[in-house]
Every structure is written in C-alpha cells, then in structure tokens.
C-alpha cells in the first residue's frame, strides 16, 4: 500500500473539524521570486503546528480501551504537543520522549499542556521511532510518522490546498519521517495528479535525498541544527515504499538558507516559522520547484525566541 484514499482523508477531516483550524493559503508577494509562491500557514494551528491534525485523528479514532492506559509518543516537540493537547481533552496521561536537543520552546509548550517529558539521547530516541515503543513506558503509542490515522489527518491539508488553489503546479513539503508527505501527496495525487510533489529537508539530515539517489533507505550523517522538526539519519523502512512513488524530487536545504527563509517569512508576511517550517520556502526561492504556482507548507512556528532573534539579526542558524 502506498497512498491513502480520499475516503480516509475525508473521514479524518470530519473527525478533527472541531480541533484543527482550516489554515489560510496566502500569496507571498516578492517581485523577484522565481515562482508564484503560496504559503499554507500550518503555523497558525492551536499548537502552532500541523501535528494537531494527525494526533487528533489517530487518538480519536482509537478504541477507548486501547487509550485508557495513557498515550505515548516520540517527538522532537510538535507531535508531542498534539498528543498532549488531545490527551488533556480526554483526561488521559501523555508521556513524551524527546531528543536531548529539542528546543525549550517546544518542551515548555508540552509541559503547559500537561505532558510528561522524558529526554533521551538521540540514538535512543530514534530507536523509539523505529520500534514504536519507549522502553519502560506503557500506553497507546501514537507514532509521529507511520500511523495510518496520523497520515490521514495530515492529508486534510491537501484537501484544503486544492479547494483554495485548484491548479497548483507544485507543492513543497518539509520532510522529517514522511507522514506529512504521504498524507498531503495522497490527497493531491487523487485530486490533481499533474501537480508535482517535492520535499525539503535540511542538508544536515537529508535522508530522503540520499534514499532516492541510492534506490532505497540508507544511513546519512545526521547533525542536529535549529531545524529540529525535519531531517533524520535514515528513511524508515516502512515508509520508503509509501513515500517513494508519491515524490517527484527531494531537495536538501543549507542551514543558512533555512534561516534566510525564516527571516523572509517574518519580515515580509509577519509569520513566525521554525526551521522545518521554512524549508519549503527555501526550496521555492532557490527555484527548485519551478516557475509556476508553488505551494509551500509552513509546517510550524515553534522556535526558541532567542534563536528567532538571532536569525532576525542576520544569523545563519
């Protein structure tokens, strides 16, 4: 199985209608832009990230008995907030495994929502992603990437894009594990099959770029950066057959270019984006997505205020 069905995505839309915001699609007015760029502002969700869509759909779709023992996830911060938000709504315990380099802005948001944070070295955290469990912690594990319900929730973004802009030439999606890509691309392929699907990932963890070049998942030299919500050391084996048929190209983004895109969003649109949220725009501004109507997914806006200030002052990330 590769893509999701429209029926699954439409069901997700009905299930999360009261919690996920229908985010605006706005034109980026840059006279020297190489394309007609539109921004899908998922940074305006209640948790400032698209992750509320997938988390709400997966958890609400689960049988009450399966989630009664609490919820568990492994996340750099945004899925964690989504799970904690829905757990609070349902009166459930939420335990979140985060990598040691997770930004304080995201950790503080998890704790405000009542989530219990467990910091792990990156290798242990990555193992939780691979195995779908956190050692020593019980509860329903909500996988941030390869959970069917999560991907269907993410796919609702694709429905909204086509309703607001029926003929996009390309959609650029930040790539972390592939759940966002599979969800959005499934909807776009069903509704507008000629639209190109591109992904953006930091060059410090460009696992999909490497996998497409090698013909399958391969390890890369992952290095943490301020772009904490995208990039990884390897495309998950279970996600490769789902992602690869849906993607027309993957582009690694230099960290300095991601910082420049954060700056552009703040200065020109007055939108705060985290590093991962600016990756798609960096790809579009570099001309990689072509010269037509290009939709960039601004996936989130959870960035440390000190890092944002540094970037706005001209820092390279």
Secondary structure by P-SEA (a helix, b strand, c coil): cccccaaaaaaaaaaaccccccccccccccccccccccccccccccccccaaaaaaaaaaaccccccccbbbbbcccaaaaaaaaaaaaabbbbbbbbcccccaaaaaaaaaabbbbbbbcaaaaaaaaaaccccccccccccccccaaaaaaaaaaaaaaaaacccccbbbbbbcccaaaaaaaaaaaaccccbbbbbbbbcccaaaaaaaaaccccccccccccccccccccccccccccccccccbbbbbcaaaaaaaaaaaaaacccccccccaaaaaaaaaccccccbbbbccccccccaaaaaaaaacccc
